[in-house]
Amino acid sequence: MNSYDVAIIGSGPGGYVAAIRCAQLGMKTAIIEKYATLGGTCLNVGCIPSKALLDSSHHYEDAVKHFEEHGIDIPGDIKVNLEKMIARKQSVVDQTVGGIDFLMNKNKIDVYRGVGSFKDATHITISGDETTEIEAKNTIIATGSKPSNLPFIHLDKERIITSTEALKLKEIPKHLIVIGGGVIGLELGQVYKRLGSEVTVIEYLDRIIPTMDAGLSKELTKVLKKQKFNINISHKVKSVERKGNEVIVKADDKKGNEIEFKGDYCLVSVGRRPYTDGLNAAAAGVKVTDRGQIEVNDHLQTSAKNIYAIGDVVKGAMLAHKAEEEGVFVAETIAGQKPHIDYNLIPGVVYTWPEVASVGKTEEQLQEAKVEYKVGSFPMRALGRSRASMDLDGFVKILADKKTDEILGVHMIGARAADMIAEAVVAMEFRASAEDVSRMSHAHPTFTEAIKEAALAATGDRALHM
């Protein structure tokens, strides 16, 4: 029987990063993955393939709607080759997961294929083509999550689908109904909207992207409606039925009136649930909540002292970069170091266009906590860079403490917001004030000038370009 200092169950961003860091710290490390490829949901059927399709569809939309205005004439009709687009997406996935194989070999990490199941707190049975057992002084559970569903919806994975199937459709939907106005539904909805689908979004709560700042939700709603999205908030879906190639969704609006939606595809994107099936956690003394989450303390340690859990199976936002931070945190904890994670400073991003990004506290959270704050906001359309690229929608908003001027939250919607948010994270890590950021030189012309201008606005009525 092979023995290890650390075994990691699950090879998504949390698991494989944890494995690499453990190996770097001199620990003999194994990683267990039940699927044929490493990388978990993110690399195989999540972040990477969805961004590949978002990028391809963005190119198509630019060619159809904007090239002529830029002085680019393309003779003949511009057509979508969906099969080729999906194939390019898959090639991006294949290259990326192949890179994880390379990193495992480079760091001398043993890879086991199969379902990892606890025999006890220090022994794991791996059921694959053959059954193997290994011993591990420490184990990190990083088994991730699966798409959630509503109890009355039958996912046939043909017409009534999850994000996994939406990434490999054989045709462009005529009318895609999206249940859920969160990140996944809006991103994939925009992919197919760009390619010619009618898209209807049905959201149970009173706004889309409900976990983010309300100002971002309002602006994104306005932009998506301008892009001809049909957005229905405060609608409670009560049935989803397929008849041949038609899907019928019935929902009650906020007044209790029944509304019927008909389309040829329905994407169910109502969140994700922790995945611990087959883990046999009880045999190791690991407690799992009724919601399927693994209970951990502040050190991400489970009720079994030598077993840790990270990523989507524990509390907190289900984000790949959050899982990565936790993977490094646990590896360094096992090695006897004193690492730290500030969960308030893990950014959230929606990769629609315009992109949406946020870090720190929202206005609603500050109001609830009765924190006195001031607001500085700046519209993207006031930037020369925005006019040059025709990306005029959105704004940057900075929330700062009214007394100390420390930045408490940064919320933005606009071109390249996913990249721009990193500046806000750095500033807040070092507890910068709005004035600190306002006095930093920002290259011109760039989108990040909006951050400087918002910081100037937060320090007083000082924004220079509005």
BELRARA-V549294 format. One record per residue. N is the residue number from 1. RES is the residue in three letters. SS is DSSP state (H for helix, E for strand, L for the rest). PSI is psi in whole degrees, 0 to 359 (999 if undefined). Layout:
BEGIN
n=N res=RES ss=SS psi=PSI
n=N res=RES ss=SS psi=PSI
END
This chain:
BEGIN
n=1 res=MET ss=L psi=130
n=2 res=ASN ss=E psi=138
n=3 res=SER ss=E psi=143
n=4 res=TYR ss=E psi=154
n=5 res=ASP ss=E psi=320
n=6 res=VAL ss=E psi=136
n=7 res=ALA ss=E psi=137
n=8 res=ILE ss=E psi=127
n=9 res=ILE ss=E psi=110
n=10 res=GLY ss=L psi=131
n=11 res=SER ss=L psi=27
n=12 res=GLY ss=L psi=188
n=13 res=PRO ss=H psi=321
n=14 res=GLY ss=H psi=313
n=15 res=GLY ss=H psi=311
n=16 res=TYR ss=H psi=328
n=17 res=VAL ss=H psi=319
n=18 res=ALA ss=H psi=318
n=19 res=ALA ss=H psi=316
n=20 res=ILE ss=H psi=315
n=21 res=ARG ss=H psi=321
n=22 res=CYS ss=H psi=315
n=23 res=ALA ss=H psi=319
n=24 res=GLN ss=H psi=329
n=25 res=LEU ss=L psi=10
n=26 res=GLY ss=L psi=12
n=27 res=MET ss=L psi=141
n=28 res=LYS ss=L psi=122
n=29 res=THR ss=E psi=142
n=30 res=ALA ss=E psi=149
n=31 res=ILE ss=E psi=140
n=32 res=ILE ss=E psi=128
n=33 res=GLU ss=E psi=128
n=34 res=LYS ss=L psi=337
n=35 res=TYR ss=L psi=168
n=36 res=ALA ss=L psi=334
n=37 res=THR ss=L psi=151
n=38 res=LEU ss=L psi=169
n=39 res=GLY ss=L psi=346
n=40 res=GLY ss=H psi=196
n=41 res=THR ss=H psi=313
n=42 res=CYS ss=H psi=307
n=43 res=LEU ss=H psi=329
n=44 res=ASN ss=H psi=314
n=45 res=VAL ss=H psi=28
n=46 res=GLY ss=L psi=247
n=47 res=CYS ss=H psi=309
n=48 res=ILE ss=H psi=307
n=49 res=PRO ss=H psi=325
n=50 res=SER ss=H psi=322
n=51 res=LYS ss=H psi=327
n=52 res=ALA ss=H psi=316
n=53 res=LEU ss=H psi=323
n=54 res=LEU ss=H psi=319
n=55 res=ASP ss=H psi=314
n=56 res=SER ss=H psi=315
n=57 res=SER ss=H psi=329
n=58 res=HIS ss=H psi=318
n=59 res=HIS ss=H psi=316
n=60 res=TYR ss=H psi=313
n=61 res=GLU ss=H psi=320
n=62 res=ASP ss=H psi=317
n=63 res=ALA ss=H psi=318
n=64 res=VAL ss=H psi=318
n=65 res=LYS ss=H psi=334
n=66 res=HIS ss=L psi=340
n=67 res=PHE ss=L psi=317
n=68 res=GLU ss=L psi=319
n=69 res=GLU ss=L psi=331
n=70 res=HIS ss=L psi=1
n=71 res=GLY ss=L psi=24
n=72 res=ILE ss=L psi=111
n=73 res=ASP ss=L psi=126
n=74 res=ILE ss=L psi=115
n=75 res=PRO ss=L psi=143
n=76 res=GLY ss=L psi=176
n=77 res=ASP ss=L psi=143
n=78 res=ILE ss=L psi=124
n=79 res=LYS ss=L psi=153
n=80 res=VAL ss=L psi=129
n=81 res=ASN ss=L psi=89
n=82 res=LEU ss=H psi=322
n=83 res=GLU ss=H psi=317
n=84 res=LYS ss=H psi=324
n=85 res=MET ss=H psi=316
n=86 res=ILE ss=H psi=322
n=87 res=ALA ss=H psi=320
n=88 res=ARG ss=H psi=317
n=89 res=LYS ss=H psi=316
n=90 res=GLN ss=H psi=326
n=91 res=SER ss=H psi=324
n=92 res=VAL ss=H psi=316
n=93 res=VAL ss=H psi=312
n=94 res=ASP ss=H psi=317
n=95 res=GLN ss=H psi=320
n=96 res=THR ss=H psi=313
n=97 res=VAL ss=H psi=329
n=98 res=GLY ss=H psi=328
n=99 res=GLY ss=H psi=329
n=100 res=ILE ss=H psi=320
n=101 res=ASP ss=H psi=315
n=102 res=PHE ss=H psi=316
n=103 res=LEU ss=H psi=325
n=104 res=MET ss=H psi=316
n=105 res=ASN ss=H psi=316
n=106 res=LYS ss=H psi=322
n=107 res=ASN ss=L psi=10
n=108 res=LYS ss=L psi=45
n=109 res=ILE ss=L psi=127
n=110 res=ASP ss=E psi=130
n=111 res=VAL ss=E psi=126
n=112 res=TYR ss=E psi=135
n=113 res=ARG ss=E psi=124
n=114 res=GLY ss=L psi=178
n=115 res=VAL ss=E psi=122
n=116 res=GLY ss=E psi=127
n=117 res=SER ss=E psi=133
n=118 res=PHE ss=E psi=129
n=119 res=LYS ss=E psi=319
n=120 res=ASP ss=E psi=193
n=121 res=ALA ss=L psi=343
n=122 res=THR ss=L psi=5
n=123 res=HIS ss=E psi=135
n=124 res=ILE ss=E psi=129
n=125 res=THR ss=E psi=131
n=126 res=ILE ss=E psi=114
n=127 res=SER ss=E psi=108
n=128 res=GLY ss=L psi=225
n=129 res=ASP ss=L psi=329
n=130 res=GLU ss=L psi=161
n=131 res=THR ss=E psi=130
n=132 res=THR ss=E psi=151
n=133 res=GLU ss=E psi=136
n=134 res=ILE ss=E psi=162
n=135 res=GLU ss=E psi=138
n=136 res=ALA ss=E psi=127
n=137 res=LYS ss=E psi=321
n=138 res=ASN ss=E psi=147
n=139 res=THR ss=E psi=141
n=140 res=ILE ss=E psi=121
n=141 res=ILE ss=E psi=121
n=142 res=ALA ss=L psi=52
n=143 res=THR ss=L psi=359
n=144 res=GLY ss=L psi=210
n=145 res=SER ss=E psi=168
n=146 res=LYS ss=E psi=158
n=147 res=PRO ss=E psi=138
n=148 res=SER ss=L psi=167
n=149 res=ASN ss=L psi=163
n=150 res=LEU ss=L psi=143
n=151 res=PRO ss=L psi=335
n=152 res=PHE ss=L psi=2
n=153 res=ILE ss=L psi=127
n=154 res=HIS ss=L psi=115
n=155 res=LEU ss=L psi=104
n=156 res=ASP ss=L psi=351
n=157 res=LYS ss=L psi=17
n=158 res=GLU ss=L psi=303
n=159 res=ARG ss=L psi=328
n=160 res=ILE ss=E psi=106
n=161 res=ILE ss=E psi=166
n=162 res=THR ss=L psi=182
n=163 res=SER ss=H psi=329
n=164 res=THR ss=H psi=312
n=165 res=GLU ss=H psi=329
n=166 res=ALA ss=H psi=340
n=167 res=LEU ss=L psi=356
n=168 res=LYS ss=L psi=39
n=169 res=LEU ss=L psi=151
n=170 res=LYS ss=L psi=347
n=171 res=GLU ss=L psi=161
n=172 res=ILE ss=L psi=123
n=173 res=PRO ss=L psi=145
n=174 res=LYS ss=L psi=315
n=175 res=HIS ss=E psi=108
n=176 res=LEU ss=E psi=119
n=177 res=ILE ss=E psi=126
n=178 res=VAL ss=E psi=118
n=179 res=ILE ss=E psi=109
n=180 res=GLY ss=L psi=120
n=181 res=GLY ss=L psi=37
n=182 res=GLY ss=L psi=195
n=183 res=VAL ss=H psi=307
n=184 res=ILE ss=H psi=313
n=185 res=GLY ss=H psi=318
n=186 res=LEU ss=H psi=320
n=187 res=GLU ss=H psi=309
n=188 res=LEU ss=H psi=328
n=189 res=GLY ss=H psi=320
n=190 res=GLN ss=H psi=325
n=191 res=VAL ss=H psi=307
n=192 res=TYR ss=H psi=334
n=193 res=LYS ss=H psi=316
n=194 res=ARG ss=H psi=326
n=195 res=LEU ss=L psi=357
n=196 res=GLY ss=L psi=359
n=197 res=SER ss=L psi=149
n=198 res=GLU ss=E psi=135
n=199 res=VAL ss=E psi=127
n=200 res=THR ss=E psi=125
n=201 res=VAL ss=E psi=131
n=202 res=ILE ss=E psi=117
n=203 res=GLU ss=L psi=132
n=204 res=TYR ss=L psi=320
n=205 res=LEU ss=L psi=180
n=206 res=ASP ss=L psi=8
n=207 res=ARG ss=L psi=157
n=208 res=ILE ss=L psi=170
n=209 res=ILE ss=L psi=60
n=210 res=PRO ss=L psi=343
n=211 res=THR ss=L psi=351
n=212 res=MET ss=L psi=175
n=213 res=ASP ss=L psi=137
n=214 res=ALA ss=H psi=329
n=215 res=GLY ss=H psi=322
n=216 res=LEU ss=H psi=318
n=217 res=SER ss=H psi=315
n=218 res=LYS ss=H psi=316
n=219 res=GLU ss=H psi=318
n=220 res=LEU ss=H psi=322
n=221 res=THR ss=H psi=314
n=222 res=LYS ss=H psi=316
n=223 res=VAL ss=H psi=315
n=224 res=LEU ss=H psi=324
n=225 res=LYS ss=H psi=324
n=226 res=LYS ss=H psi=330
n=227 res=GLN ss=L psi=7
n=228 res=LYS ss=L psi=25
n=229 res=PHE ss=L psi=144
n=230 res=ASN ss=E psi=112
n=231 res=ILE ss=E psi=124
n=232 res=ASN ss=E psi=105
n=233 res=ILE ss=L psi=166
n=234 res=SER ss=L psi=42
n=235 res=HIS ss=L psi=127
n=236 res=LYS ss=E psi=109
n=237 res=VAL ss=E psi=134
n=238 res=LYS ss=E psi=345
n=239 res=SER ss=E psi=147
n=240 res=VAL ss=E psi=120
n=241 res=GLU ss=E psi=139
n=242 res=ARG ss=E psi=132
n=243 res=LYS ss=E psi=101
n=244 res=GLY ss=L psi=239
n=245 res=ASN ss=L psi=13
n=246 res=GLU ss=E psi=140
n=247 res=VAL ss=E psi=130
n=248 res=ILE ss=E psi=122
n=249 res=VAL ss=E psi=128
n=250 res=LYS ss=E psi=136
n=251 res=ALA ss=E psi=153
n=252 res=ASP ss=E psi=131
n=253 res=ASP ss=L psi=183
n=254 res=LYS ss=L psi=344
n=255 res=LYS ss=L psi=358
n=256 res=GLY ss=L psi=4
n=257 res=ASN ss=L psi=138
n=258 res=GLU ss=E psi=129
n=259 res=ILE ss=E psi=137
n=260 res=GLU ss=E psi=133
n=261 res=PHE ss=E psi=136
n=262 res=LYS ss=E psi=132
n=263 res=GLY ss=E psi=178
n=264 res=ASP ss=L psi=347
n=265 res=TYR ss=E psi=148
n=266 res=CYS ss=E psi=118
n=267 res=LEU ss=E psi=118
n=268 res=VAL ss=E psi=110
n=269 res=SER ss=L psi=73
n=270 res=VAL ss=L psi=33
n=271 res=GLY ss=L psi=188
n=272 res=ARG ss=E psi=157
n=273 res=ARG ss=E psi=146
n=274 res=PRO ss=E psi=143
n=275 res=TYR ss=L psi=111
n=276 res=THR ss=L psi=15
n=277 res=ASP ss=L psi=135
n=278 res=GLY ss=L psi=359
n=279 res=LEU ss=L psi=333
n=280 res=ASN ss=L psi=48
n=281 res=ALA ss=H psi=324
n=282 res=ALA ss=H psi=326
n=283 res=ALA ss=H psi=336
n=284 res=ALA ss=H psi=0
n=285 res=GLY ss=L psi=23
n=286 res=VAL ss=L psi=125
n=287 res=LYS ss=L psi=136
n=288 res=VAL ss=E psi=135
n=289 res=THR ss=L psi=171
n=290 res=ASP ss=L psi=334
n=291 res=ARG ss=L psi=359
n=292 res=GLY ss=L psi=0
n=293 res=GLN ss=L psi=147
n=294 res=ILE ss=E psi=130
n=295 res=GLU ss=L psi=130
n=296 res=VAL ss=L psi=160
n=297 res=ASN ss=L psi=192
n=298 res=ASP ss=L psi=345
n=299 res=HIS ss=L psi=11
n=300 res=LEU ss=L psi=27
n=301 res=GLN ss=E psi=134
n=302 res=THR ss=L psi=186
n=303 res=SER ss=L psi=344
n=304 res=ALA ss=L psi=119
n=305 res=LYS ss=L psi=334
n=306 res=ASN ss=L psi=8
n=307 res=ILE ss=E psi=131
n=308 res=TYR ss=E psi=163
n=309 res=ALA ss=E psi=144
n=310 res=ILE ss=L psi=165
n=311 res=GLY ss=H psi=218
n=312 res=ASP ss=H psi=343
n=313 res=VAL ss=H psi=354
n=314 res=VAL ss=L psi=173
n=315 res=LYS ss=L psi=159
n=316 res=GLY ss=L psi=176
n=317 res=ALA ss=L psi=141
n=318 res=MET ss=L psi=84
n=319 res=LEU ss=L psi=139
n=320 res=ALA ss=H psi=317
n=321 res=HIS ss=H psi=332
n=322 res=LYS ss=H psi=317
n=323 res=ALA ss=H psi=320
n=324 res=GLU ss=H psi=314
n=325 res=GLU ss=H psi=319
n=326 res=GLU ss=H psi=326
n=327 res=GLY ss=H psi=315
n=328 res=VAL ss=H psi=318
n=329 res=PHE ss=H psi=312
n=330 res=VAL ss=H psi=317
n=331 res=ALA ss=H psi=315
n=332 res=GLU ss=H psi=328
n=333 res=THR ss=H psi=314
n=334 res=ILE ss=H psi=325
n=335 res=ALA ss=L psi=0
n=336 res=GLY ss=L psi=9
n=337 res=GLN ss=L psi=179
n=338 res=LYS ss=L psi=68
n=339 res=PRO ss=L psi=171
n=340 res=HIS ss=L psi=142
n=341 res=ILE ss=L psi=131
n=342 res=ASP ss=L psi=99
n=343 res=TYR ss=H psi=337
n=344 res=ASN ss=H psi=339
n=345 res=LEU ss=H psi=24
n=346 res=ILE ss=L psi=114
n=347 res=PRO ss=L psi=154
n=348 res=GLY ss=E psi=143
n=349 res=VAL ss=E psi=141
n=350 res=VAL ss=E psi=123
n=351 res=TYR ss=L psi=35
n=352 res=THR ss=L psi=180
n=353 res=TRP ss=L psi=118
n=354 res=PRO ss=L psi=155
n=355 res=GLU ss=E psi=157
n=356 res=VAL ss=E psi=134
n=357 res=ALA ss=E psi=150
n=358 res=SER ss=E psi=146
n=359 res=VAL ss=E psi=146
n=360 res=GLY ss=E psi=204
n=361 res=LYS ss=L psi=145
n=362 res=THR ss=L psi=168
n=363 res=GLU ss=H psi=321
n=364 res=GLU ss=H psi=320
n=365 res=GLN ss=H psi=320
n=366 res=LEU ss=H psi=321
n=367 res=GLN ss=H psi=318
n=368 res=GLU ss=H psi=323
n=369 res=ALA ss=L psi=359
n=370 res=LYS ss=L psi=40
n=371 res=VAL ss=L psi=128
n=372 res=GLU ss=L psi=127
n=373 res=TYR ss=E psi=165
n=374 res=LYS ss=E psi=158
n=375 res=VAL ss=E psi=134
n=376 res=GLY ss=E psi=127
n=377 res=SER ss=E psi=148
n=378 res=PHE ss=E psi=130
n=379 res=PRO ss=E psi=139
n=380 res=MET ss=H psi=328
n=381 res=ARG ss=H psi=347
n=382 res=ALA ss=H psi=356
n=383 res=LEU ss=L psi=140
n=384 res=GLY ss=H psi=322
n=385 res=ARG ss=H psi=322
n=386 res=SER ss=H psi=318
n=387 res=ARG ss=H psi=323
n=388 res=ALA ss=H psi=323
n=389 res=SER ss=H psi=358
n=390 res=MET ss=L psi=27
n=391 res=ASP ss=L psi=82
n=392 res=LEU ss=L psi=344
n=393 res=ASP ss=L psi=149
n=394 res=GLY ss=L psi=183
n=395 res=PHE ss=E psi=168
n=396 res=VAL ss=E psi=132
n=397 res=LYS ss=E psi=129
n=398 res=ILE ss=E psi=130
n=399 res=LEU ss=E psi=125
n=400 res=ALA ss=E psi=150
n=401 res=ASP ss=E psi=132
n=402 res=LYS ss=L psi=328
n=403 res=LYS ss=L psi=313
n=404 res=THR ss=L psi=343
n=405 res=ASP ss=L psi=4
n=406 res=GLU ss=E psi=138
n=407 res=ILE ss=E psi=128
n=408 res=LEU ss=E psi=337
n=409 res=GLY ss=E psi=146
n=410 res=VAL ss=E psi=129
n=411 res=HIS ss=E psi=129
n=412 res=MET ss=E psi=149
n=413 res=ILE ss=E psi=127
n=414 res=GLY ss=E psi=178
n=415 res=ALA ss=L psi=133
n=416 res=ARG ss=L psi=22
n=417 res=ALA ss=H psi=328
n=418 res=ALA ss=H psi=326
n=419 res=ASP ss=H psi=323
n=420 res=MET ss=H psi=331
n=421 res=ILE ss=H psi=337
n=422 res=ALA ss=H psi=325
n=423 res=GLU ss=H psi=320
n=424 res=ALA ss=H psi=321
n=425 res=VAL ss=H psi=315
n=426 res=VAL ss=H psi=314
n=427 res=ALA ss=H psi=316
n=428 res=MET ss=H psi=330
n=429 res=GLU ss=H psi=324
n=430 res=PHE ss=L psi=15
n=431 res=ARG ss=L psi=46
n=432 res=ALA ss=L psi=152
n=433 res=SER ss=E psi=165
n=434 res=ALA ss=H psi=323
n=435 res=GLU ss=H psi=322
n=436 res=ASP ss=H psi=311
n=437 res=VAL ss=H psi=324
n=438 res=SER ss=H psi=337
n=439 res=ARG ss=L psi=0
n=440 res=MET ss=L psi=141
n=441 res=SER ss=L psi=130
n=442 res=HIS ss=L psi=132
n=443 res=ALA ss=L psi=146
n=444 res=HIS ss=L psi=136
n=445 res=PRO ss=L psi=129
n=446 res=THR ss=L psi=162
n=447 res=PHE ss=L psi=331
n=448 res=THR ss=L psi=348
n=449 res=GLU ss=H psi=334
n=450 res=ALA ss=H psi=329
n=451 res=ILE ss=H psi=315
n=452 res=LYS ss=H psi=315
n=453 res=GLU ss=H psi=321
n=454 res=ALA ss=H psi=323
n=455 res=ALA ss=H psi=320
n=456 res=LEU ss=H psi=318
n=457 res=ALA ss=H psi=325
n=458 res=ALA ss=H psi=332
n=459 res=THR ss=H psi=350
n=460 res=GLY ss=L psi=189
n=461 res=ASP ss=L psi=69
n=462 res=ARG ss=L psi=2
n=463 res=ALA ss=L psi=133
n=464 res=LEU ss=L psi=332
n=465 res=HIS ss=L psi=30
n=466 res=MET ss=L psi=999
END
